[in-house]
Amino acid sequence: MIYAVGDSHAAFTFAGIREVTSHHLGPVTLKRVGYPEDTLLPDAVRALNLHAEDSLILCFGEIDCRCYVHPQAIRPRLDMDAVLASWVARYLDVAKALETRGARVGVLCVPPPTTRERSWNASFPVAGTDEERVSYVLRFNRILWSGCVQRGFFFVDIYADYADEKGMLMTSLADECVHVRDTSRVRAALSRLRLL
């Protein structure tokens, strides 16, 4: 069994893929689950009662890139890659400590961002221009991928499969907001990773 656990992307990205069971934990940020004292993710994974033949895909980061990276990026003399690396390291260290009982652990990339107009949410306001958010997502994914390699996690990289020529989420493959709707390319990515 494949379990996808995380923010709304855990549900939308894998919708209709019968081999994947999704567990939406709410609008939770990667920064939040990266704090060892936050038990939401460990409690959710423990409840799955994973086995060695299972795979776990963690799905966090889109909210961070949409809302929280830009305020850091505009701070003077701040090393943005160092900030993102610290967020990712904490997150992946928490993931490494999860009670997985030998199940394979992977991370979903942050999908391409959606235009400001389509992604507006009063609770999670968009910060940065579309172009800036594309650059944040690309940097974030590079750091996520590197951290996964270091920890022996697989990386579900669907960014290029869903990005248009500007690096934004293709509207023809998306819902009316920030989510992948057409999951056929996700299925292909899972097949490439030999998860299906």
Salt bridges, closest charged atoms under 4 A:
GLU19 OE2 - ARG18 NH1 3.22
GLU19 OE1 - ARG187 NH2 2.76
ASP38 OD2 - ARG32 NE 2.53
ASP43 OD1 - ARG46 NH1 2.83
GLU62 OE1 - HIS9 NE2 3.23
GLU62 OE2 - ARG66 NE 2.82
ASP81 OD1 - ARG139 NE 3.01
ASP81 OD2 - ARG142 NH2 3.29
ASP93 OD1 - ARG151 NH2 2.98
GLU99 OE2 - ARG46 NE 3.11
ASP130 OD1 - ARG133 NH2 2.41
GLU132 OE1 - HIS70 ND1 3.63
ASP161 OD2 - ARG192 NH2 3.32
ASP175 OD2 - HIS179 ND1 2.85
